[in-house]
Amino acid sequence: MKKEQIKIEDILNYRYPSGLRFSPDGKVLVFEVAGTKKDRSGYYRDVWMVRDGRVSQLTASLNAGILDFEDSSHLLLRRTGNDHEDGTSEVFRIDVSGGEALPYMTLPLALSSLKAVGKNRYVLTASIERDDPDAYQDSAEVRKEKLEKKKQDRDYHVVDEIPYWINNVGFINGKRTALFLLEDGKLKRLTGPNTNVDEFVVDGDTVYYTAETWTGKMKMRDCIYAYSLKTGKRETLWGRKNMAISNLFVLDHQLYCQATDKKAYGSNETGMIVKVLKNELAFVKDPVLALHSSVGSDVTMGGGKQNTVDGNALYSLVTDDDHTAVWKFDRNFRQTAVLDRNLAIKCLDVKKGRIAVIASDETHLFEVYELENGELKKLTSFNDEALKGRYIARPKRVDFTSGDTQLHGWVLLPQNYNRKKKYPAILDIHGGPRVVYGTNFFHEMQLWASRGFAVMFCNIRGSDGRGDEFADIRDQYGYVDYDNLMDFTDAVLKQYPNIDDKKVCVTGGSYGGFMTNWIIGHTDRFCCAVSQRSISNWISKALISDIGYYHNADQHGAPHIFDGFDHLWDHSPLHYAQGCKTPTLFIHSEEDYRCPLPEGMQMMQALAVQNVETRMVIFKGENHELSRSGKPLHRIRRLKEMTDWFEKHTGLR
């Protein structure tokens, strides 16, 4: 029986769980669920919970995000959206045993995170202005005057430091994330006006946090501090400003983190697990693999924990080859895999031995699961109805060798695939490059398989999941990765000879957009291309992207931007644009600060001046995350533009 096709508009029906969190007693599990608003202009968020095996909805109209459990019965929420005064945060409190979410407090700052550390006592982070760090103390009248002044100044930006903008955040010039103590309704700022706090953890009466104090240029090198809630004193544990610090956690009242000087593998290097002592970072373990999930998806949004401590053990998501695993590290840092299957896991939480994850596999979108006696128990079914009766292609593995490296990828085949029939195909290239494709459900790929395309995707050198050496392609962009992709395409065509080699398309976003631009400058084998949020000129990108000033030169073997123009230009697709013949559609967002709009514009114009068929679609109000969390209407238009382009150039319409 023929099943119904996956449609572009199906994304309107998808639900997106995120932000798992157990109550302190481990009896209640809460999480957020996002869905499309009726007018398709954005998303709403509700809070749900699991208690005694029963899934129920906690909020329905608040549009709130989870902050923290105040105790095992009471949950603190933050209202999101635009229905409150600028520069303030509304906090609500709800009893998970029953009742409505009630207004709890309004804070005179833009809250980032909050943790309860006692009765009427909280540690929190919030945004401040470098030049007005104590605005939270202003009277209502002064605050109103400042808001009016900001409204008058909205027609221009003043920048005097880098980064001055961040993708999906906007202009951040002069802004810092500060650490605060809120006690009995009184706020106290704990960090200086030029200090940017990255993360914090609380152990008893001690708040540990990482931060960088900077002016002019952020160097991405943190110090580590301890603040005593008893004495109010701060102690510097690591102040040398020479390490990138991440993933703070406490085991047996001892602070640990991941740390790297980035000298061996550059800006993508995995941090070693170290014990934080006074003026010492003592090596504990090389995790080898990244302690987070980098398995890609276009059907997920929102955040959640990548690692957490329960009792005397650290539990962490790990990108292992082409999937996400859950590893447990005991107090001696012996590791065991407590969950190791073909899954993409978005986030986890663990409490009193209970392990919950949000995961997706080949045939399911992301749902909430709990691990019981080694088996995954599915707790939610938010997306079952959306996929009911739909044709979902199962990934067919393709193993191949490129150079001296063993690699693999997959092919999604159309419904009722017939080896006697010819099929067009699409090569889909992931971003990063240090992320991976897995076998989990990917809407755009399933859409194209439903429309009659064979869809090809793989993990090449530079991808995550196989350690730093495999991921390290510094000064090789466009070379080893290009060879891998061409060898994969050849391997697929050999294994599936009824794919029409004259009707193979190529697409990718971000790094995948770079590779798409590179490919059309080095081969005419693809009948058309769609280049998304792409990179065409590493020199210009290095000087306008939010990460360009520290990431781009590093990735191209240059000691410094100005000492590396030859390297940057050598790896720039624009350098090879002359002679391009491939019809290419460009998809870009106006507020993409990771791969800014001029990157797509340069390549598009380079084709246009050569009379190559080209088209560019620029999405207003969107950023680098268009394909994942852009406005539903824009996500639909993006997929329609791409699908129409592929079908036009392969004769499917």
DRENVO-900157 format. One line per field, with one value per residue (C-alpha): residue number from 1; residue in one letter; x, z, y. Coordinates in steps of 0.001 Angstrom, whole numbers, plus 500000, padded with zeros to 6 digits. Each point is the difference from the previous one (the first is absolute). Example, Ala and Ser with C-alpha at 12.3 -4.5 7.8 and 13.67 -1.06 7.14 Angstrom:
BEGIN
k c(1, 2) $
r c(A, S) $
xx c(512300, 501370) $
zz c(507800, 499340) $
yy c(495500, 503440) $
***
This chain:
BEGIN
k c(1, 2, 3, 4, 5, 6, 7, 8, 9, 10, 11, 12, 13, 14, 15, 16, 17, 18, 19, 20, 21, 22, 23, 24, 25, 26, 27, 28, 29, 30, 31, 32, 33, 34, 35, 36, 37, 38, 39, 40, 41, 42, 43, 44, 45, 46, 47, 48, 49, 50, 51, 52, 53, 54, 55, 56, 57, 58, 59, 60, 61, 62, 63, 64, 65, 66, 67, 68, 69, 70, 71, 72, 73, 74, 75, 76, 77, 78, 79, 80, 81, 82, 83, 84, 85, 86, 87, 88, 89, 90, 91, 92, 93, 94, 95, 96, 97, 98, 99, 100, 101, 102, 103, 104, 105, 106, 107, 108, 109, 110, 111, 112, 113, 114, 115, 116, 117, 118, 119, 120, 121, 122, 123, 124, 125, 126, 127, 128, 129, 130, 131, 132, 133, 134, 135, 136, 137, 138, 139, 140, 141, 142, 143, 144, 145, 146, 147, 148, 149, 150, 151, 152, 153, 154, 155, 156, 157, 158, 159, 160, 161, 162, 163, 164, 165, 166, 167, 168, 169, 170, 171, 172, 173, 174, 175, 176, 177, 178, 179, 180, 181, 182, 183, 184, 185, 186, 187, 188, 189, 190, 191, 192, 193, 194, 195, 196, 197, 198, 199, 200, 201, 202, 203, 204, 205, 206, 207, 208, 209, 210, 211, 212, 213, 214, 215, 216, 217, 218, 219, 220, 221, 222, 223, 224, 225, 226, 227, 228, 229, 230, 231, 232, 233, 234, 235, 236, 237, 238, 239, 240, 241, 242, 243, 244, 245, 246, 247, 248, 249, 250, 251, 252, 253, 254, 255, 256, 257, 258, 259, 260, 261, 262, 263, 264, 265, 266, 267, 268, 269, 270, 271, 272, 273, 274, 275, 276, 277, 278, 279, 280, 281, 282, 283, 284, 285, 286, 287, 288, 289, 290, 291, 292, 293, 294, 295, 296, 297, 298, 299, 300, 301, 302, 303, 304, 305, 306, 307, 308, 309, 310, 311, 312, 313, 314, 315, 316, 317, 318, 319, 320, 321, 322, 323, 324, 325, 326, 327, 328, 329, 330, 331, 332, 333, 334, 335, 336, 337, 338, 339, 340, 341, 342, 343, 344, 345, 346, 347, 348, 349, 350, 351, 352, 353, 354, 355, 356, 357, 358, 359, 360, 361, 362, 363, 364, 365, 366, 367, 368, 369, 370, 371, 372, 373, 374, 375, 376, 377, 378, 379, 380, 381, 382, 383, 384, 385, 386, 387, 388, 389, 390, 391, 392, 393, 394, 395, 396, 397, 398, 399, 400, 401, 402, 403, 404, 405, 406, 407, 408, 409, 410, 411, 412, 413, 414, 415, 416, 417, 418, 419, 420, 421, 422, 423, 424, 425, 426, 427, 428, 429, 430, 431, 432, 433, 434, 435, 436, 437, 438, 439, 440, 441, 442, 443, 444, 445, 446, 447, 448, 449, 450, 451, 452, 453, 454, 455, 456, 457, 458, 459, 460, 461, 462, 463, 464, 465, 466, 467, 468, 469, 470, 471, 472, 473, 474, 475, 476, 477, 478, 479, 480, 481, 482, 483, 484, 485, 486, 487, 488, 489, 490, 491, 492, 493, 494, 495, 496, 497, 498, 499, 500, 501, 502, 503, 504, 505, 506, 507, 508, 509, 510, 511, 512, 513, 514, 515, 516, 517, 518, 519, 520, 521, 522, 523, 524, 525, 526, 527, 528, 529, 530, 531, 532, 533, 534, 535, 536, 537, 538, 539, 540, 541, 542, 543, 544, 545, 546, 547, 548, 549, 550, 551, 552, 553, 554, 555, 556, 557, 558, 559, 560, 561, 562, 563, 564, 565, 566, 567, 568, 569, 570, 571, 572, 573, 574, 575, 576, 577, 578, 579, 580, 581, 582, 583, 584, 585, 586, 587, 588, 589, 590, 591, 592, 593, 594, 595, 596, 597, 598, 599, 600, 601, 602, 603, 604, 605, 606, 607, 608, 609, 610, 611, 612, 613, 614, 615, 616, 617, 618, 619, 620, 621, 622, 623, 624, 625, 626, 627, 628, 629, 630, 631, 632, 633, 634, 635, 636, 637, 638, 639, 640, 641, 642, 643, 644, 645, 646, 647, 648, 649, 650, 651, 652, 653) $
r c(M, K, K, E, Q, I, K, I, E, D, I, L, N, Y, R, Y, P, S, G, L, R, F, S, P, D, G, K, V, L, V, F, E, V, A, G, T, K, K, D, R, S, G, Y, Y, R, D, V, W, M, V, R, D, G, R, V, S, Q, L, T, A, S, L, N, A, G, I, L, D, F, E, D, S, S, H, L, L, L, R, R, T, G, N, D, H, E, D, G, T, S, E, V, F, R, I, D, V, S, G, G, E, A, L, P, Y, M, T, L, P, L, A, L, S, S, L, K, A, V, G, K, N, R, Y, V, L, T, A, S, I, E, R, D, D, P, D, A, Y, Q, D, S, A, E, V, R, K, E, K, L, E, K, K, K, Q, D, R, D, Y, H, V, V, D, E, I, P, Y, W, I, N, N, V, G, F, I, N, G, K, R, T, A, L, F, L, L, E, D, G, K, L, K, R, L, T, G, P, N, T, N, V, D, E, F, V, V, D, G, D, T, V, Y, Y, T, A, E, T, W, T, G, K, M, K, M, R, D, C, I, Y, A, Y, S, L, K, T, G, K, R, E, T, L, W, G, R, K, N, M, A, I, S, N, L, F, V, L, D, H, Q, L, Y, C, Q, A, T, D, K, K, A, Y, G, S, N, E, T, G, M, I, V, K, V, L, K, N, E, L, A, F, V, K, D, P, V, L, A, L, H, S, S, V, G, S, D, V, T, M, G, G, G, K, Q, N, T, V, D, G, N, A, L, Y, S, L, V, T, D, D, D, H, T, A, V, W, K, F, D, R, N, F, R, Q, T, A, V, L, D, R, N, L, A, I, K, C, L, D, V, K, K, G, R, I, A, V, I, A, S, D, E, T, H, L, F, E, V, Y, E, L, E, N, G, E, L, K, K, L, T, S, F, N, D, E, A, L, K, G, R, Y, I, A, R, P, K, R, V, D, F, T, S, G, D, T, Q, L, H, G, W, V, L, L, P, Q, N, Y, N, R, K, K, K, Y, P, A, I, L, D, I, H, G, G, P, R, V, V, Y, G, T, N, F, F, H, E, M, Q, L, W, A, S, R, G, F, A, V, M, F, C, N, I, R, G, S, D, G, R, G, D, E, F, A, D, I, R, D, Q, Y, G, Y, V, D, Y, D, N, L, M, D, F, T, D, A, V, L, K, Q, Y, P, N, I, D, D, K, K, V, C, V, T, G, G, S, Y, G, G, F, M, T, N, W, I, I, G, H, T, D, R, F, C, C, A, V, S, Q, R, S, I, S, N, W, I, S, K, A, L, I, S, D, I, G, Y, Y, H, N, A, D, Q, H, G, A, P, H, I, F, D, G, F, D, H, L, W, D, H, S, P, L, H, Y, A, Q, G, C, K, T, P, T, L, F, I, H, S, E, E, D, Y, R, C, P, L, P, E, G, M, Q, M, M, Q, A, L, A, V, Q, N, V, E, T, R, M, V, I, F, K, G, E, N, H, E, L, S, R, S, G, K, P, L, H, R, I, R, R, L, K, E, M, T, D, W, F, E, K, H, T, G, L, R) $
xx c(500000, 501410, 500566, 499421, 502900, 501812, 498958, 501713, 497143, 500368, 502423, 496980, 498792, 503277, 500565, 503407, 500717, 503083, 501493, 499593, 500232, 499321, 498729, 502510, 498311, 500018, 496257, 498955, 501446, 499174, 500770, 498981, 498075, 500003, 497494, 498943, 497694, 496720, 501054, 503291, 502003, 501927, 499800, 498290, 501504, 498210, 501371, 499168, 500844, 500214, 498930, 499275, 500243, 497316, 500723, 498074, 500094, 500965, 499516, 497836, 500111, 502948, 502612, 502652, 503391, 501313, 502440, 500438, 498245, 499778, 499349, 498555, 496484, 500464, 501318, 501169, 499212, 500938, 497482, 501359, 498798, 499358, 497173, 502089, 502086, 503377, 502921, 497872, 499274, 496754, 500401, 497049, 499680, 497912, 499257, 500526, 497429, 497295, 498951, 500776, 503291, 499884, 502084, 502920, 502324, 501004, 503729, 501367, 502427, 500105, 500353, 502117, 499900, 499009, 500690, 498372, 502647, 497822, 496786, 499446, 503587, 501065, 503115, 499328, 501578, 498618, 501018, 501430, 501305, 503742, 499529, 496948, 500497, 497731, 496940, 498119, 500036, 498242, 496668, 496992, 500188, 503686, 499460, 497212, 502237, 502761, 497579, 498785, 503597, 500691, 496948, 501346, 503381, 498641, 500784, 503743, 502604, 503298, 502701, 503394, 500858, 499877, 497900, 497423, 497293, 499111, 497833, 496477, 500626, 500689, 502246, 501721, 502504, 500544, 497925, 501229, 498450, 500353, 499615, 497510, 498839, 496304, 499233, 496726, 499070, 503278, 502351, 503779, 502311, 502987, 502101, 501510, 498596, 502517, 499696, 498082, 498875, 499746, 498678, 499616, 499328, 499076, 501381, 498613, 500911, 502467, 499250, 502616, 500005, 502043, 500382, 502123, 500631, 500708, 499952, 500462, 500239, 498681, 502725, 497882, 502295, 498266, 501033, 498376, 498663, 498364, 497528, 499033, 496341, 500963, 502747, 499263, 503645, 501301, 503031, 501851, 500673, 501454, 501000, 502597, 497675, 501612, 497387, 496580, 497853, 496677, 497729, 500362, 498808, 500468, 500592, 500446, 500278, 502950, 499790, 500842, 499776, 501211, 502967, 502157, 502604, 498938, 503614, 499715, 496826, 498965, 496658, 498097, 502162, 498366, 500808, 501675, 498119, 501985, 499722, 499878, 502372, 501412, 502068, 500067, 497997, 500998, 499509, 497431, 498856, 500046, 496366, 501146, 496480, 497994, 497914, 496891, 497697, 500820, 497661, 498142, 496256, 497515, 497161, 501258, 500157, 500613, 502778, 500706, 502769, 502839, 501391, 498995, 501165, 497956, 501451, 503669, 499808, 500091, 497612, 500729, 498774, 502790, 500237, 501188, 500584, 496553, 497715, 499611, 500858, 499633, 503163, 500295, 503254, 500408, 501990, 503221, 498916, 499582, 497482, 497171, 497417, 496567, 498237, 501618, 497583, 499357, 498453, 500310, 499628, 499213, 500388, 499871, 499489, 500777, 498749, 500215, 500859, 497152, 501278, 497832, 500871, 498386, 500871, 499221, 500590, 499389, 496225, 499219, 500415, 501322, 498065, 500646, 501295, 501096, 502601, 498638, 502012, 502001, 496918, 498702, 496422, 498269, 498157, 498552, 498359, 499825, 500880, 498456, 496917, 502044, 501877, 497127, 499574, 502964, 502711, 503259, 503076, 502428, 503678, 501990, 503641, 502763, 503583, 502864, 503678, 501351, 503770, 501055, 496892, 497035, 496764, 496303, 496802, 496403, 497399, 496268, 498056, 496602, 496897, 499603, 503578, 500484, 503475, 498724, 499023, 502266, 500010, 501392, 502024, 501021, 503317, 499331, 503106, 499933, 501231, 502688, 502160, 500321, 496491, 498638, 497108, 498291, 497175, 497424, 496960, 500881, 496986, 501575, 501601, 496795, 498096, 502282, 499906, 496204, 500174, 501971, 503637, 502716, 501565, 503701, 501773, 503194, 502598, 503300, 503337, 499399, 496850, 499548, 499717, 503462, 502260, 502054, 502409, 497193, 498225, 503126, 499932, 501804, 501517, 498209, 496556, 498898, 502642, 499711, 496294, 499273, 501739, 497973, 496716, 500828, 501118, 496736, 497966, 501876, 499408, 496260, 499707, 501878, 497778, 496828, 500701, 496417, 500595, 500283, 503501, 498840, 497320, 501929, 499507, 502053, 499128, 501269, 499882, 502711, 503118, 497787, 499294, 503744, 500446, 497139, 501667, 503343, 498539, 498443, 503392, 501784, 497620, 497024, 498729, 496963, 496999, 499137, 500874, 498384, 502483, 498645, 501387, 503252, 503599, 501655, 502912, 501882, 501732, 496757, 498419, 502959, 499329, 496197, 498870, 499340, 502607, 502167, 502729, 501100, 498715, 500636, 503752, 500445, 498053, 502102, 503467, 500668, 501653, 497952, 497406, 502450, 502743, 497660, 498316, 501612, 498708, 496538, 499718, 501319, 497105, 497362, 497414, 499907, 503599, 498755, 496676, 501195, 498746, 497197, 497122, 497735, 496559, 500023, 497349, 501234, 498054, 501115, 498665, 500263, 501057, 502431, 503025, 501790, 500232, 498930, 497858, 502891, 501433, 497044, 499726, 503610, 499643, 496595, 501308, 503081, 497684, 497628, 502768, 500875, 496381, 499686, 496410, 499676, 497477, 500286, 497326, 500730, 497878, 499318, 500047, 501755, 503488, 502312, 497346, 497386, 499738, 499650, 498129, 499038, 496422, 497819, 498903, 503642, 501006, 497231, 501085, 503632, 499085, 497689, 502707, 502526, 497646, 498742, 503607, 500924, 496877, 500421, 503549, 499350, 496740, 497844, 497561) $
zz c(500000, 498979, 502901, 499987, 499127, 502507, 499123, 500465, 502215, 502396, 502031, 501137, 501882, 501645, 503724, 501514, 503585, 501770, 503372, 502058, 503760, 502949, 503325, 502889, 501308, 496519, 500005, 497421, 496538, 498260, 496507, 497469, 496796, 497084, 497170, 497106, 500683, 498113, 497850, 499145, 501045, 502787, 502814, 503355, 502969, 502668, 503014, 500492, 502661, 500643, 503438, 501059, 496350, 498921, 497504, 500550, 498996, 502634, 498048, 497015, 499302, 501945, 497245, 502610, 500325, 502923, 502389, 502966, 502679, 503159, 501900, 499033, 499750, 498512, 496569, 498917, 496460, 497932, 497635, 496488, 497159, 499733, 502488, 502757, 500482, 498233, 502265, 502530, 500624, 501332, 502192, 500759, 502602, 499611, 502362, 497999, 502230, 498483, 499384, 497624, 499418, 502108, 499691, 502395, 499316, 497325, 499735, 498606, 497635, 497065, 501679, 498464, 502662, 503630, 502696, 503412, 502764, 503097, 501232, 498134, 498749, 496364, 497876, 496523, 496856, 498036, 497302, 501022, 498136, 500379, 500359, 502271, 502030, 502902, 497988, 501890, 502996, 498108, 501126, 497759, 498825, 499062, 498290, 497926, 498973, 498918, 497999, 498168, 499251, 498614, 497766, 498593, 499365, 498229, 496546, 500395, 501678, 501532, 500111, 501683, 500771, 498543, 499841, 499604, 498823, 500587, 497773, 501357, 502635, 498048, 500827, 503339, 499999, 503573, 501490, 502502, 501843, 503716, 503060, 502649, 503432, 500724, 503694, 501677, 496940, 499853, 497020, 500340, 496995, 500628, 496889, 498444, 497121, 497477, 501164, 497944, 501880, 497925, 502464, 503696, 502318, 503670, 502614, 503476, 500895, 497135, 496546, 497409, 496751, 496872, 498593, 497801, 500783, 496799, 498063, 496275, 499039, 501674, 500001, 500910, 502911, 503358, 503610, 502738, 503224, 503219, 501834, 503590, 500798, 503698, 500012, 496793, 498960, 496570, 499388, 496701, 499342, 496515, 498761, 497277, 497079, 497751, 499835, 498464, 502856, 499711, 501716, 503696, 502304, 503600, 501219, 503713, 500651, 497580, 496999, 496515, 496492, 496466, 498973, 496912, 498752, 496418, 498890, 498666, 497897, 499975, 500840, 499638, 502542, 502662, 503578, 502424, 503217, 502791, 503751, 500993, 502842, 501195, 497047, 498462, 497431, 500720, 497102, 500684, 496689, 496258, 498980, 496378, 498730, 500361, 503191, 498313, 497152, 496584, 498008, 497632, 499570, 498501, 502338, 503364, 501882, 503551, 502378, 502760, 502008, 498179, 503244, 503646, 503328, 501966, 503274, 499422, 496221, 496964, 497178, 496614, 496436, 497669, 496222, 499115, 496280, 498490, 503053, 503534, 502947, 503740, 502009, 503748, 501717, 503561, 502692, 498569, 496480, 498782, 497196, 498965, 497269, 501612, 496708, 496626, 497080, 496620, 501494, 499843, 503611, 500578, 503769, 503192, 503731, 502737, 503573, 502616, 497312, 497655, 496497, 497571, 496472, 497057, 496952, 496341, 497833, 496367, 500190, 502951, 500623, 503390, 502975, 503718, 501128, 503283, 500299, 502113, 500567, 496867, 497843, 498653, 501007, 497787, 502215, 497456, 496587, 498920, 496384, 499419, 498304, 497756, 498547, 500011, 496588, 498524, 497892, 501959, 498118, 501969, 499587, 497909, 501023, 497440, 501042, 497976, 500085, 499252, 499920, 502909, 502093, 500508, 499941, 499713, 499107, 499200, 497271, 500421, 497187, 498632, 500789, 497890, 498818, 496741, 498782, 496410, 500317, 499825, 502955, 500608, 503175, 502488, 501857, 503349, 501849, 503724, 501652, 502633, 498765, 503478, 500163, 498675, 498134, 501644, 498935, 501899, 498320, 497884, 498548, 496884, 498988, 500580, 498021, 497004, 500221, 499982, 496887, 498097, 500725, 501312, 502814, 500803, 503175, 501811, 502610, 498447, 501465, 502212, 501501, 503694, 501638, 499292, 502074, 499469, 497427, 497691, 500485, 499338, 496410, 500627, 496747, 498155, 499489, 496440, 499487, 502111, 500669, 496313, 499076, 502663, 498630, 496390, 501010, 501940, 497004, 497806, 502527, 500120, 496206, 499810, 502638, 498472, 496238, 499209, 501545, 496988, 500210, 497806, 502541, 503264, 502033, 502910, 503025, 503446, 502624, 501845, 499538, 497662, 498145, 499757, 498531, 497563, 498802, 499806, 498059, 497248, 499503, 499607, 498089, 497653, 500961, 501936, 497988, 502518, 503488, 502952, 502162, 503453, 502563, 498182, 500030, 496837, 501173, 503197, 500018, 500180, 502350, 502377, 500423, 500276, 501560, 503732, 500224, 497094, 501853, 502036, 498018, 496300, 499908, 502408, 497724, 496968, 501417, 500370, 503127, 499710, 497641, 498492, 499714, 498369, 497034, 497606, 502053, 500331, 496310, 498964, 501877, 498797, 497470, 498478, 498866, 497731, 498892, 496527, 497581, 502232, 497982, 502592, 500428, 503654, 502406, 503045, 503278, 502592, 503011, 500468, 503656, 499624, 501970, 499872, 496192, 499186, 496988, 497879, 499835, 497978, 498041, 498791, 498575, 498485, 498204, 498844, 498195, 498750, 498274, 498112, 498931, 502043, 501025, 503595, 502514, 503567, 502706, 503016, 503109, 502040, 503773, 499858, 500992, 499644, 501586, 497262, 499108, 503640, 501875, 497450, 499787, 498750, 496946, 499118, 500501, 497628, 497392, 500309, 499333, 497145, 498305, 500324, 498916, 497004, 498937, 500222, 498177, 497275, 499210, 500194, 498073, 502889, 499242) $
yy c(500000, 503348, 502352, 503750, 502283, 502161, 503552, 503352, 501206, 497068, 502097, 502019, 496934, 499039, 500518, 500670, 498813, 501388, 500945, 496820, 500530, 497697, 501303, 499750, 496847, 498437, 499384, 502597, 500582, 503287, 501254, 502629, 499312, 502444, 500031, 502209, 502932, 499996, 502955, 498203, 503058, 498297, 497479, 499608, 498134, 498004, 498158, 496325, 497458, 496265, 498807, 496416, 499001, 502482, 502767, 503230, 503650, 502573, 503256, 500834, 503735, 501372, 499488, 499305, 498342, 497955, 501672, 497629, 498015, 502066, 496765, 496617, 501447, 503455, 500909, 503449, 501142, 503012, 501530, 500369, 502182, 503740, 500418, 501567, 503136, 500137, 499207, 498105, 496324, 498592, 496924, 497731, 497255, 496854, 497130, 496806, 498286, 502181, 503570, 502838, 501759, 503173, 503170, 499699, 502925, 502478, 500556, 503282, 498273, 497599, 496637, 497237, 497284, 499551, 497414, 499757, 499698, 500292, 501538, 503283, 499779, 499643, 500223, 501295, 501352, 502928, 502452, 503385, 503018, 500475, 503761, 499770, 496802, 500955, 500971, 497289, 502376, 502796, 501332, 499401, 503609, 499797, 496659, 501505, 502910, 497625, 497865, 503087, 500970, 496510, 500235, 503262, 498350, 496917, 501372, 499456, 497794, 501059, 497320, 500234, 496372, 496496, 498016, 502736, 497618, 496359, 497877, 499431, 502689, 503180, 502942, 499425, 502839, 501167, 497200, 497447, 497072, 500693, 497786, 501087, 498944, 500519, 499735, 500960, 502028, 501969, 499731, 500153, 499981, 497733, 500661, 503104, 502074, 498591, 496406, 497476, 496882, 496831, 497411, 499274, 497061, 500006, 497605, 500647, 503580, 500426, 501367, 499034, 501917, 500643, 503488, 502213, 503662, 501860, 503251, 500422, 496322, 496889, 497343, 496955, 499144, 499679, 500257, 497895, 501512, 498862, 502229, 499204, 500525, 499989, 502600, 501895, 499645, 499051, 497798, 499605, 496325, 500371, 503427, 499474, 500830, 497388, 497254, 499515, 498694, 498179, 497506, 500830, 497217, 498867, 496437, 499270, 503767, 500219, 502331, 498704, 501406, 499505, 502127, 500436, 502464, 499128, 499593, 496451, 500189, 503640, 501526, 496703, 498164, 497824, 501013, 497617, 499205, 501660, 500400, 503664, 500740, 503307, 501287, 496528, 498068, 496406, 497577, 497280, 498533, 500448, 499401, 499448, 500692, 503203, 500053, 501335, 499056, 501391, 497758, 502295, 500393, 502447, 498997, 501161, 503282, 501137, 499007, 497535, 498379, 498318, 498613, 499813, 498596, 497479, 498762, 499240, 499671, 502271, 499137, 501518, 499926, 498912, 500243, 496504, 499495, 500699, 500003, 501305, 497782, 500568, 499353, 499680, 501013, 498743, 501846, 498476, 501021, 496476, 500265, 497717, 500443, 499873, 500727, 499289, 499681, 501603, 503104, 503733, 501136, 503652, 500207, 497952, 500193, 497497, 499978, 497246, 497495, 500980, 500810, 501968, 501120, 501750, 497916, 499364, 496939, 498979, 500107, 502278, 503695, 501079, 498640, 499552, 496605, 498453, 497257, 497160, 496812, 500646, 500558, 503290, 500734, 502559, 502475, 502431, 499762, 503621, 499198, 496596, 501401, 502318, 497013, 497521, 498390, 501901, 498377, 500196, 498834, 497815, 500979, 497530, 499951, 500504, 499214, 501415, 500864, 503456, 500246, 497822, 500696, 497690, 501986, 499358, 501768, 499205, 500189, 500579, 498376, 501051, 497969, 496833, 500361, 498103, 499058, 500095, 503653, 503052, 502415, 503478, 500544, 502674, 500107, 501719, 501290, 500744, 503193, 500405, 498428, 498453, 498554, 496701, 498531, 497047, 497721, 502070, 501545, 503056, 501804, 501494, 496698, 498033, 502629, 499571, 496206, 500242, 502187, 497361, 500849, 497725, 502042, 499503, 501144, 499040, 500967, 501003, 501049, 503022, 498488, 499284, 496582, 498610, 502206, 503136, 498603, 498911, 503343, 502043, 501291, 503273, 501262, 497156, 501545, 499270, 497338, 496829, 500652, 500611, 496740, 498162, 501363, 499160, 496490, 499557, 501131, 497531, 497212, 500701, 500059, 496700, 498371, 501484, 500148, 500982, 503422, 502293, 501496, 502891, 500933, 500218, 503223, 501324, 502113, 500877, 502722, 501947, 497843, 497965, 503246, 500608, 496523, 500578, 503208, 498193, 497080, 502133, 501651, 496662, 497723, 500162, 496540, 501324, 501125, 502735, 501229, 501711, 501876, 500911, 502492, 499485, 501187, 501259, 502156, 499128, 503396, 501970, 497466, 500214, 503706, 500055, 496703, 499762, 497201, 501118, 501817, 496971, 497009, 500586, 500556, 497099, 497654, 500859, 499596, 503706, 501421, 503195, 501468, 502501, 497389, 497541, 501677, 497517, 497077, 501494, 500842, 496584, 498371, 502493, 498754, 503496, 499450, 497204, 501497, 500954, 497392, 498708, 498574, 498361, 501636, 501056, 501232, 501929, 500003, 502528, 501879, 503730, 499714, 497103, 501157, 496627, 499894, 503551, 500848, 501415, 496474, 498775, 503233, 499853, 496512, 500700, 503080, 498122, 497590, 502693, 501987, 496806, 499510, 496826, 499265, 501126, 501231, 501280, 499945, 502202, 499498, 503117, 499675, 496617, 498905, 497007, 497748, 500451, 496305, 498923, 502717, 502632, 501195, 497126, 501997, 500647, 496375, 498981, 502571, 498870, 496365, 500938, 502077, 497183, 497227, 501986, 500639, 496322, 498867, 502600, 498904, 496266, 499978, 498798, 502818) $
***
